[in-house]
Every structure is written in structure tokens, then in C-alpha cells.
Amino acid sequence: MTENAFAWFIDRHLAEGRGARPVFHDAWRAVDYAGLRAEASRFGTALLGSGIRREQRIVLILQDSVDFPVAF
């Protein structure tokens, strides 16, 4: 099975019991691994719902915030 970046950067930490561990923070909020997974999943679902498909390129214009790792 080929793993993707989502599995490496998020899922393995959840599998190893670090779901509640803070992973990113900015001036407005912090997110742990479980929250990062939930937000990234919602973002991916929203992209698919808008017609964006796998392997299509998009432009992300984001401030230096928790939103960047969520979108990445």
C-alpha cells in the first residue's frame, strides 16, 4: 500500500497515541493531531465538493497560521 503525506504527518501520530498533543499554534488558536486530522479532512472534503479532483493544482494564499498545515 502506498501511503500519502496525510498518513505520514497525521495518522501515524494518532496511531501512536499522540492525538491530544498540540502540534501547531498561531496567535489565534492551537490545534492538536486529532483536531488537525478533523480540519484537514473537512478541507479536503470541501475541495472535492467544489469540483477539485485529485492531482489538480490549486493556489493557496494563506497567512502564517494554523490554516496552512490544515490546507497542506
Distance bins in CASP14 RR format, pairs under 12 A and 6 or more apart:
PFRMAT RR
TARGET T0000
AUTHOR 0000-0000-0000
RMODE 2
METHOD distances of the structure
MODEL  1
1 7 0 0 0 0 1 0 0 0 0 0 0
2 8 0 0 0 0 0 1 0 0 0 0 0
3 9 0 0 0 0 0 1 0 0 0 0 0
3 10 0 0 0 0 0 1 0 0 0 0 0
3 11 0 0 0 0 1 0 0 0 0 0 0
3 12 0 0 0 0 1 0 0 0 0 0 0
3 15 0 0 0 0 0 1 0 0 0 0 0
4 10 0 0 0 0 0 1 0 0 0 0 0
4 11 0 0 0 0 1 0 0 0 0 0 0
4 12 0 0 0 0 0 1 0 0 0 0 0
4 40 0 0 0 0 0 1 0 0 0 0 0
4 54 0 0 0 0 1 0 0 0 0 0 0
4 55 0 0 0 0 0 1 0 0 0 0 0
4 72 0 0 0 0 0 1 0 0 0 0 0
5 11 0 0 0 0 0 1 0 0 0 0 0
5 12 0 0 0 0 0 1 0 0 0 0 0
5 40 0 0 0 0 0 1 0 0 0 0 0
5 69 0 0 0 0 0 1 0 0 0 0 0
5 72 1 0 0 1 0 0 0 0 0 0 0
6 12 0 0 0 0 1 0 0 0 0 0 0
6 13 0 0 0 0 0 1 0 0 0 0 0
6 14 0 0 0 0 0 1 0 0 0 0 0
6 33 0 0 0 0 0 1 0 0 0 0 0
6 36 0 0 0 0 1 0 0 0 0 0 0
6 37 0 0 0 0 1 0 0 0 0 0 0
6 39 0 0 0 0 0 1 0 0 0 0 0
6 40 1 0 0 1 0 0 0 0 0 0 0
6 41 0 0 0 0 1 0 0 0 0 0 0
6 43 0 0 0 0 0 1 0 0 0 0 0
6 44 0 0 0 0 1 0 0 0 0 0 0
6 69 0 0 0 0 0 1 0 0 0 0 0
6 70 0 0 0 0 0 1 0 0 0 0 0
6 71 0 0 0 0 0 1 0 0 0 0 0
6 72 0 0 0 0 1 0 0 0 0 0 0
7 13 0 0 0 0 0 1 0 0 0 0 0
7 14 0 0 0 0 1 0 0 0 0 0 0
7 15 0 0 0 0 1 0 0 0 0 0 0
7 37 0 0 0 0 0 1 0 0 0 0 0
7 40 0 0 0 0 0 1 0 0 0 0 0
8 14 0 0 0 0 0 1 0 0 0 0 0
8 15 0 0 0 0 0 1 0 0 0 0 0
8 72 0 0 0 0 0 1 0 0 0 0 0
9 18 0 0 0 0 0 1 0 0 0 0 0
9 23 0 0 0 0 1 0 0 0 0 0 0
9 24 0 0 0 0 0 1 0 0 0 0 0
9 33 0 0 0 0 1 0 0 0 0 0 0
9 36 0 0 0 0 1 0 0 0 0 0 0
9 37 0 0 0 0 1 0 0 0 0 0 0
9 40 0 0 0 0 1 0 0 0 0 0 0
9 69 0 0 0 0 1 0 0 0 0 0 0
9 70 0 0 0 0 0 1 0 0 0 0 0
9 72 0 0 0 0 1 0 0 0 0 0 0
10 16 0 0 0 0 0 1 0 0 0 0 0
10 18 0 0 0 0 0 1 0 0 0 0 0
10 19 0 0 0 0 1 0 0 0 0 0 0
10 21 0 0 0 0 0 1 0 0 0 0 0
10 23 0 0 0 0 1 0 0 0 0 0 0
10 24 0 0 0 0 0 1 0 0 0 0 0
10 31 0 0 0 0 0 1 0 0 0 0 0
10 32 0 0 0 0 0 1 0 0 0 0 0
10 33 1 0 0 1 0 0 0 0 0 0 0
10 34 0 0 0 0 1 0 0 0 0 0 0
10 35 0 0 0 0 1 0 0 0 0 0 0
10 36 1 0 1 0 0 0 0 0 0 0 0
10 37 1 0 1 0 0 0 0 0 0 0 0
10 38 0 0 0 0 1 0 0 0 0 0 0
10 39 0 0 0 0 0 1 0 0 0 0 0
10 40 1 0 0 1 0 0 0 0 0 0 0
10 41 0 0 0 0 1 0 0 0 0 0 0
10 69 0 0 0 0 1 0 0 0 0 0 0
10 70 0 0 0 0 0 1 0 0 0 0 0
10 72 0 0 0 0 0 1 0 0 0 0 0
11 17 0 0 0 0 0 1 0 0 0 0 0
11 18 0 0 0 0 0 1 0 0 0 0 0
11 19 0 0 0 0 0 1 0 0 0 0 0
11 33 0 0 0 0 1 0 0 0 0 0 0
11 34 0 0 0 0 0 1 0 0 0 0 0
11 36 0 0 0 0 0 1 0 0 0 0 0
11 37 1 0 0 1 0 0 0 0 0 0 0
11 40 0 0 0 0 0 1 0 0 0 0 0
11 41 0 0 0 0 0 1 0 0 0 0 0
12 18 0 0 0 0 1 0 0 0 0 0 0
12 19 0 0 0 0 0 1 0 0 0 0 0
12 33 0 0 0 0 1 0 0 0 0 0 0
12 37 0 0 0 0 0 1 0 0 0 0 0
13 19 1 0 0 1 0 0 0 0 0 0 0
13 20 0 0 0 0 0 1 0 0 0 0 0
13 21 1 0 0 1 0 0 0 0 0 0 0
13 22 0 0 0 0 0 1 0 0 0 0 0
13 23 1 0 0 1 0 0 0 0 0 0 0
13 32 0 0 0 0 1 0 0 0 0 0 0
13 33 1 0 1 0 0 0 0 0 0 0 0
13 34 0 0 0 0 1 0 0 0 0 0 0
13 35 0 0 0 0 0 1 0 0 0 0 0
13 36 0 0 0 0 1 0 0 0 0 0 0
13 37 0 0 0 0 1 0 0 0 0 0 0
14 20 0 0 0 0 1 0 0 0 0 0 0
14 21 0 0 0 0 1 0 0 0 0 0 0
14 23 0 0 0 0 0 1 0 0 0 0 0
14 32 0 0 0 0 1 0 0 0 0 0 0
14 33 1 0 1 0 0 0 0 0 0 0 0
14 34 1 0 0 1 0 0 0 0 0 0 0
14 35 0 0 0 0 1 0 0 0 0 0 0
14 36 0 0 0 0 1 0 0 0 0 0 0
14 37 1 0 0 1 0 0 0 0 0 0 0
14 38 0 0 0 0 0 1 0 0 0 0 0
14 40 0 0 0 0 0 1 0 0 0 0 0
14 41 0 0 0 0 0 1 0 0 0 0 0
15 33 0 0 0 0 0 1 0 0 0 0 0
15 34 0 0 0 0 0 1 0 0 0 0 0
15 37 0 0 0 0 0 1 0 0 0 0 0
16 33 0 0 0 0 1 0 0 0 0 0 0
17 32 0 0 0 0 0 1 0 0 0 0 0
17 33 0 0 0 0 1 0 0 0 0 0 0
17 34 0 0 0 0 1 0 0 0 0 0 0
18 32 0 0 0 0 1 0 0 0 0 0 0
18 33 1 0 1 0 0 0 0 0 0 0 0
18 34 0 0 0 0 1 0 0 0 0 0 0
18 35 0 0 0 0 0 1 0 0 0 0 0
18 36 0 0 0 0 0 1 0 0 0 0 0
18 37 0 0 0 0 0 1 0 0 0 0 0
19 31 0 0 0 0 0 1 0 0 0 0 0
19 32 1 0 1 0 0 0 0 0 0 0 0
19 33 1 1 0 0 0 0 0 0 0 0 0
19 34 1 0 1 0 0 0 0 0 0 0 0
19 35 1 0 0 1 0 0 0 0 0 0 0
19 36 0 0 0 0 1 0 0 0 0 0 0
19 37 0 0 0 0 1 0 0 0 0 0 0
19 38 0 0 0 0 0 1 0 0 0 0 0
20 30 0 0 0 0 0 1 0 0 0 0 0
20 31 0 0 0 0 0 1 0 0 0 0 0
20 32 1 0 1 0 0 0 0 0 0 0 0
20 33 1 0 0 1 0 0 0 0 0 0 0
20 34 1 0 0 1 0 0 0 0 0 0 0
20 35 0 0 0 0 1 0 0 0 0 0 0
20 36 0 0 0 0 0 1 0 0 0 0 0
20 37 0 0 0 0 0 1 0 0 0 0 0
21 30 0 0 0 0 0 1 0 0 0 0 0
21 31 0 0 0 0 0 1 0 0 0 0 0
21 32 1 0 1 0 0 0 0 0 0 0 0
21 33 1 0 1 0 0 0 0 0 0 0 0
21 34 0 0 0 0 1 0 0 0 0 0 0
21 35 0 0 0 0 0 1 0 0 0 0 0
21 36 0 0 0 0 0 1 0 0 0 0 0
22 29 0 0 0 0 0 1 0 0 0 0 0
22 30 1 0 1 0 0 0 0 0 0 0 0
22 31 1 0 0 1 0 0 0 0 0 0 0
22 32 1 0 1 0 0 0 0 0 0 0 0
22 33 0 0 0 0 1 0 0 0 0 0 0
22 34 0 0 0 0 0 1 0 0 0 0 0
22 35 0 0 0 0 0 1 0 0 0 0 0
22 36 0 0 0 0 1 0 0 0 0 0 0
22 66 0 0 0 0 0 1 0 0 0 0 0
23 30 0 0 0 0 1 0 0 0 0 0 0
23 31 1 0 0 1 0 0 0 0 0 0 0
23 32 1 0 0 1 0 0 0 0 0 0 0
23 33 1 0 1 0 0 0 0 0 0 0 0
23 34 0 0 0 0 1 0 0 0 0 0 0
23 35 0 0 0 0 1 0 0 0 0 0 0
23 36 1 0 1 0 0 0 0 0 0 0 0
23 37 0 0 0 0 0 1 0 0 0 0 0
23 39 0 0 0 0 0 1 0 0 0 0 0
23 40 0 0 0 0 0 1 0 0 0 0 0
23 66 0 0 0 0 1 0 0 0 0 0 0
23 69 1 0 0 1 0 0 0 0 0 0 0
23 70 0 0 0 0 0 1 0 0 0 0 0
24 30 1 0 0 1 0 0 0 0 0 0 0
24 31 1 0 1 0 0 0 0 0 0 0 0
24 32 0 0 0 0 1 0 0 0 0 0 0
24 33 0 0 0 0 1 0 0 0 0 0 0
24 35 0 0 0 0 1 0 0 0 0 0 0
24 36 1 0 0 1 0 0 0 0 0 0 0
24 39 0 0 0 0 0 1 0 0 0 0 0
24 40 0 0 0 0 0 1 0 0 0 0 0
24 64 0 0 0 0 0 1 0 0 0 0 0
24 65 0 0 0 0 1 0 0 0 0 0 0
24 66 1 0 1 0 0 0 0 0 0 0 0
24 67 0 0 0 0 1 0 0 0 0 0 0
24 68 0 0 0 0 1 0 0 0 0 0 0
24 69 1 0 1 0 0 0 0 0 0 0 0
24 70 0 0 0 0 1 0 0 0 0 0 0
24 71 0 0 0 0 0 1 0 0 0 0 0
24 72 0 0 0 0 0 1 0 0 0 0 0
25 31 1 0 0 1 0 0 0 0 0 0 0
25 32 0 0 0 0 1 0 0 0 0 0 0
25 36 0 0 0 0 0 1 0 0 0 0 0
25 64 0 0 0 0 0 1 0 0 0 0 0
25 65 0 0 0 0 1 0 0 0 0 0 0
25 66 1 0 0 1 0 0 0 0 0 0 0
25 69 0 0 0 0 0 1 0 0 0 0 0
26 62 0 0 0 0 0 1 0 0 0 0 0
26 63 0 0 0 0 1 0 0 0 0 0 0
26 64 1 0 0 1 0 0 0 0 0 0 0
26 65 1 0 1 0 0 0 0 0 0 0 0
26 66 1 0 1 0 0 0 0 0 0 0 0
26 67 0 0 0 0 1 0 0 0 0 0 0
26 68 0 0 0 0 1 0 0 0 0 0 0
26 69 0 0 0 0 1 0 0 0 0 0 0
26 70 0 0 0 0 0 1 0 0 0 0 0
27 63 0 0 0 0 1 0 0 0 0 0 0
27 64 0 0 0 0 1 0 0 0 0 0 0
27 65 1 0 0 1 0 0 0 0 0 0 0
27 66 0 0 0 0 1 0 0 0 0 0 0
28 63 0 0 0 0 1 0 0 0 0 0 0
28 64 0 0 0 0 0 1 0 0 0 0 0
28 65 1 0 0 1 0 0 0 0 0 0 0
28 66 1 0 0 1 0 0 0 0 0 0 0
28 67 0 0 0 0 1 0 0 0 0 0 0
29 35 0 0 0 0 0 1 0 0 0 0 0
29 36 0 0 0 0 0 1 0 0 0 0 0
29 39 0 0 0 0 0 1 0 0 0 0 0
29 65 0 0 0 0 1 0 0 0 0 0 0
29 66 1 0 1 0 0 0 0 0 0 0 0
29 67 0 0 0 0 1 0 0 0 0 0 0
29 70 0 0 0 0 0 1 0 0 0 0 0
30 36 0 0 0 0 0 1 0 0 0 0 0
30 65 0 0 0 0 0 1 0 0 0 0 0
30 66 1 0 0 1 0 0 0 0 0 0 0
30 69 0 0 0 0 0 1 0 0 0 0 0
31 37 0 0 0 0 1 0 0 0 0 0 0
31 38 0 0 0 0 1 0 0 0 0 0 0
31 39 1 0 0 1 0 0 0 0 0 0 0
31 40 0 0 0 0 1 0 0 0 0 0 0
31 65 0 0 0 0 0 1 0 0 0 0 0
31 66 1 0 1 0 0 0 0 0 0 0 0
31 67 0 0 0 0 1 0 0 0 0 0 0
31 68 0 0 0 0 0 1 0 0 0 0 0
31 69 1 0 0 1 0 0 0 0 0 0 0
31 70 1 0 0 1 0 0 0 0 0 0 0
32 38 0 0 0 0 1 0 0 0 0 0 0
32 39 0 0 0 0 0 1 0 0 0 0 0
32 66 0 0 0 0 0 1 0 0 0 0 0
32 69 0 0 0 0 0 1 0 0 0 0 0
33 39 0 0 0 0 0 1 0 0 0 0 0
33 40 0 0 0 0 0 1 0 0 0 0 0
33 69 0 0 0 0 0 1 0 0 0 0 0
34 40 0 0 0 0 0 1 0 0 0 0 0
34 41 0 0 0 0 0 1 0 0 0 0 0
35 41 0 0 0 0 1 0 0 0 0 0 0
35 42 0 0 0 0 1 0 0 0 0 0 0
35 43 0 0 0 0 0 1 0 0 0 0 0
35 66 0 0 0 0 1 0 0 0 0 0 0
35 69 0 0 0 0 0 1 0 0 0 0 0
35 70 0 0 0 0 1 0 0 0 0 0 0
36 42 0 0 0 0 0 1 0 0 0 0 0
36 43 0 0 0 0 0 1 0 0 0 0 0
36 66 0 0 0 0 1 0 0 0 0 0 0
36 67 0 0 0 0 0 1 0 0 0 0 0
36 68 0 0 0 0 0 1 0 0 0 0 0
36 69 1 0 0 1 0 0 0 0 0 0 0
36 70 1 0 0 1 0 0 0 0 0 0 0
36 71 0 0 0 0 0 1 0 0 0 0 0
36 72 0 0 0 0 0 1 0 0 0 0 0
37 43 0 0 0 0 0 1 0 0 0 0 0
37 44 0 0 0 0 0 1 0 0 0 0 0
37 69 0 0 0 0 0 1 0 0 0 0 0
37 70 0 0 0 0 1 0 0 0 0 0 0
38 44 0 0 0 0 0 1 0 0 0 0 0
38 45 0 0 0 0 0 1 0 0 0 0 0
38 70 0 0 0 0 1 0 0 0 0 0 0
39 45 0 0 0 0 0 1 0 0 0 0 0
39 46 0 0 0 0 0 1 0 0 0 0 0
39 65 0 0 0 0 0 1 0 0 0 0 0
39 66 0 0 0 0 1 0 0 0 0 0 0
39 67 0 0 0 0 1 0 0 0 0 0 0
39 68 0 0 0 0 0 1 0 0 0 0 0
39 69 0 0 0 0 1 0 0 0 0 0 0
39 70 1 0 1 0 0 0 0 0 0 0 0
39 71 0 0 0 0 1 0 0 0 0 0 0
39 72 0 0 0 0 0 1 0 0 0 0 0
40 46 0 0 0 0 0 1 0 0 0 0 0
40 47 0 0 0 0 0 1 0 0 0 0 0
40 66 0 0 0 0 0 1 0 0 0 0 0
40 67 0 0 0 0 0 1 0 0 0 0 0
40 68 0 0 0 0 0 1 0 0 0 0 0
40 69 1 0 0 1 0 0 0 0 0 0 0
40 70 1 0 1 0 0 0 0 0 0 0 0
40 71 1 0 0 1 0 0 0 0 0 0 0
40 72 0 0 0 0 1 0 0 0 0 0 0
41 47 0 0 0 0 0 1 0 0 0 0 0
41 48 0 0 0 0 0 1 0 0 0 0 0
41 70 0 0 0 0 1 0 0 0 0 0 0
42 48 0 0 0 0 0 1 0 0 0 0 0
42 49 0 0 0 0 0 1 0 0 0 0 0
42 67 0 0 0 0 0 1 0 0 0 0 0
42 70 0 0 0 0 1 0 0 0 0 0 0
42 71 0 0 0 0 0 1 0 0 0 0 0
43 49 0 0 0 0 0 1 0 0 0 0 0
43 50 0 0 0 0 0 1 0 0 0 0 0
43 52 0 0 0 0 0 1 0 0 0 0 0
43 58 0 0 0 0 0 1 0 0 0 0 0
43 60 0 0 0 0 0 1 0 0 0 0 0
43 62 0 0 0 0 0 1 0 0 0 0 0
43 66 0 0 0 0 0 1 0 0 0 0 0
43 67 0 0 0 0 1 0 0 0 0 0 0
43 68 0 0 0 0 0 1 0 0 0 0 0
43 69 0 0 0 0 0 1 0 0 0 0 0
43 70 1 0 1 0 0 0 0 0 0 0 0
43 71 1 0 1 0 0 0 0 0 0 0 0
43 72 0 0 0 0 1 0 0 0 0 0 0
44 50 0 0 0 0 1 0 0 0 0 0 0
44 51 0 0 0 0 0 1 0 0 0 0 0
44 52 0 0 0 0 1 0 0 0 0 0 0
44 53 0 0 0 0 0 1 0 0 0 0 0
44 54 0 0 0 0 0 1 0 0 0 0 0
44 58 0 0 0 0 0 1 0 0 0 0 0
44 70 0 0 0 0 1 0 0 0 0 0 0
44 71 0 0 0 0 1 0 0 0 0 0 0
44 72 0 0 0 0 0 1 0 0 0 0 0
45 51 0 0 0 0 0 1 0 0 0 0 0
45 52 0 0 0 0 0 1 0 0 0 0 0
46 52 0 0 0 0 1 0 0 0 0 0 0
46 58 0 0 0 0 0 1 0 0 0 0 0
46 70 0 0 0 0 0 1 0 0 0 0 0
46 71 0 0 0 0 0 1 0 0 0 0 0
47 53 0 0 0 0 1 0 0 0 0 0 0
47 54 0 0 0 0 1 0 0 0 0 0 0
47 56 0 0 0 0 1 0 0 0 0 0 0
47 57 0 0 0 0 0 1 0 0 0 0 0
47 58 1 0 0 1 0 0 0 0 0 0 0
47 60 0 0 0 0 0 1 0 0 0 0 0
47 70 0 0 0 0 0 1 0 0 0 0 0
47 71 0 0 0 0 1 0 0 0 0 0 0
48 54 0 0 0 0 1 0 0 0 0 0 0
48 56 0 0 0 0 0 1 0 0 0 0 0
48 58 0 0 0 0 0 1 0 0 0 0 0
50 56 0 0 0 0 0 1 0 0 0 0 0
50 58 0 0 0 0 1 0 0 0 0 0 0
51 58 0 0 0 0 0 1 0 0 0 0 0
52 58 1 0 0 1 0 0 0 0 0 0 0
52 59 0 0 0 0 0 1 0 0 0 0 0
52 60 0 0 0 0 0 1 0 0 0 0 0
52 71 0 0 0 0 0 1 0 0 0 0 0
58 71 0 0 0 0 1 0 0 0 0 0 0
58 72 0 0 0 0 0 1 0 0 0 0 0
59 71 0 0 0 0 0 1 0 0 0 0 0
60 67 0 0 0 0 1 0 0 0 0 0 0
60 68 1 0 0 1 0 0 0 0 0 0 0
60 69 0 0 0 0 0 1 0 0 0 0 0
60 70 0 0 0 0 0 1 0 0 0 0 0
60 71 1 0 1 0 0 0 0 0 0 0 0
60 72 0 0 0 0 1 0 0 0 0 0 0
61 67 0 0 0 0 0 1 0 0 0 0 0
61 68 0 0 0 0 0 1 0 0 0 0 0
61 71 0 0 0 0 0 1 0 0 0 0 0
62 68 1 0 1 0 0 0 0 0 0 0 0
62 69 0 0 0 0 1 0 0 0 0 0 0
62 70 0 0 0 0 1 0 0 0 0 0 0
62 71 1 0 0 1 0 0 0 0 0 0 0
62 72 0 0 0 0 1 0 0 0 0 0 0
63 71 0 0 0 0 0 1 0 0 0 0 0
65 71 0 0 0 0 0 1 0 0 0 0 0
65 72 0 0 0 0 0 1 0 0 0 0 0
66 72 0 0 0 0 0 1 0 0 0 0 0
END
